[in-house]
Structure formats: structure tokens, C-alpha cells
Amino acid sequence: MVEGASDRAGHMGSLWTGAWIAALIVGVFVWGLIIFVVVRFRRRSSDPEIPRQSRYHLPLEVIYTLVPFLIIGVLFFYTVRTQDKVLARDLEPQHVINVVGQKWSWTFNYMEAGNTDAGSVVTHESGTIEKIPDLYLPVNQSVRFHLNSADVIHSFWVPAFYFKMDVIPGHPNQFDLTPTRVGVYDGKCAEFCGTYHANMLFKVHVVPVAEYNAHLQQLKAAGQTGEVKAPSSVTALAGTSQEGSEGK
């Protein structure tokens, strides 16, 4: 499994591992029963041509009805508990990033107007089919992601974070997490969204806070200021990205 790089990865990893262990236990038990029946009740030369027929076996039927419900109940309990932990919201996230998914790339709006170290301005980076965008995140600081789509359903996924969420037109989603390990990670769209779905890639750079602020200063110096919003982003980002477009 990919080494986790967010504070949500541990919860998801435990659920994933537990589900595999449960599936393995059930599988070994079922395979054992099959082998036992094949060996124990195999036909012998002295056996009658037709074996003795049984209509039902009430205790056995009760057992194989209740056991699946028990398994489902346990998995449901741990799934809900993990979901609550993964989707927990920070009261005051330290950073907010508005993500726009569009055919066929991403735009990342850094909502840092109140951050003097980052230039006290909203900046953005937009990708195209030819240019994979970069998403910079500060290590060990909480980030709230607002997800919007300009066209069809996408899915924001960073495998190392053990987390993904759908990006649905007309239905904004959001989630919080804290990156916990410095490095460069792959990001992608996990929902088949059309012809160039495979091009919806991005790179996630988890860096120290000073480097994060320095990157936003570079975006400001390059004129990539203002927020690129979902309603018209499909036009603005179809070719070469357009910078300095407040409200577009």
C-alpha cells in the first residue's frame, strides 16, 4: 500500500486492512468447508446411485442466514466510525483552497487574502491538457478544500492521502485534512469524465510553510491573481490558462 501522507490516511488504512483480514478469514473458512465436503462426501463405489435427499436443516439455515448479517453489521459499524473520522471538520482551518475540475484539468485557487506572508492576495494555478498543474500544500497545517465542477462529474483523488471526493456540477463538496509528510505525490481524477479523462492529472507538493508561502508569492509575481470560478472556467481553461481574471 502507498505510504500515507495525511492525517486521514491512518483511519482509512486501518479500515482497508481490517476489511481484507475479514475477507481472508471468511474465504479460508469457505474454502475449508468446500474441501471438507469434497473429501468427506465424495462418491464411493459402494454408494447408491442417488444419495439420500434432505429437504431442509433448520439450525444450519438459521446459521448461514445470521452469520452474513453479523459480518455486514460489523463492517458497517467500522465503516461509519471511519467515515465520521475522515469527514471531520476543523473549526478553523489554517488554509482554504478552492478546487475547480473541468474538462480536462484542474484549477487551484489559494484563498490567502489574509495571509501577509503569501502576499495578502488570492492566487491560482490552472492546468490544461498539455500542462499538468501543481498543487502546493503546507505540511502539518490544516487545509479545507472546496470542490466545484465546471461541467461533468469529476473526482478529486490523491492516493497518498487515502481520500477522494466527487466534484459534482451544481453541488459543491468540501473536506478538511492535514498533510503530514513532505514530498511530491500524484493526484488524478477518479471518475471517468470523458474523452481526455486520463489527462486529468496533477502533482501535489507537500512542503514546509515557508516554501508554500514563497510559491504563492511567485504566483502573485507572475500575475496569477484572482479566483477562477467554476461557471466560466471551462471557457477560460480550454486552451492556455488565463491569469488575472477575478470572478471568471
C-alpha positions, 0 to 999 in steps of 0.5 A: 500500500502507498505510504500515507501522507495525511492525517486521514490516511491512518483511519482509512488504512486501518479500515482497508486492512481490517476489511481484507483480514475479514475477507481472508478469514471468511474465504479460508473458512469457505474454502475449508468447508468446500474441501471438507465436503469434497473429501468427506462426501465424495462418491464411493463405489459402494454408494447408491446411485442417488444419495439420500435427499434432505429437504431442509436443516433448520439450525444450519439455515438459521446459521448461514442466514445470521452469520452474513448479517453479523459480518455486514453489521460489523463492517458497517459499524467500522465503516461509519466510525471511519467515515465520521473520522475522515469527514471531520471538520476543523473549526478553523482551518489554517488554509482554504483552497478552492478546487475547480475540475473541468474538462480536462484539468484542474484549477487551484485557487489559494484563498490567502487574502489574509495571509501577509506572508503569501502576499495578502492576495488570492492566487491560482494555478490552472492546468490544461491538457498539455500542462499538468498543474501543481498543487502546493500544500503546507505540511502539518497545517490544516487545509479545507478544500472546496470542490466545484465542477465546471461541467461533468462529474469529476473526482478529486483523488490523491492516493497518498492521502487515502481520500477522494471526493466527487466534484459534482456540477451544481453541488459543491463538496468540501473536506478538511485534512492535514498533510503530514509528510513532505514530498511530491505525490500524484493526484488524478481524477477518479471518475471517468469524465470523458474523452481526455479523462486520463489527462486529468492529472496533477502533482501535489507538493507537500512542503514546509510553510515557508516554501508554500508561502514563497510559491504563492508569492511567485504566483502573485509575481507572475500575475496569477491573481484572482479566483477562477470560478467554476461557471466560466472556467471551462471557457477560460481553461480550454486552451492556455490558462488565463491569469488575472481574471477575478470572478471568471 
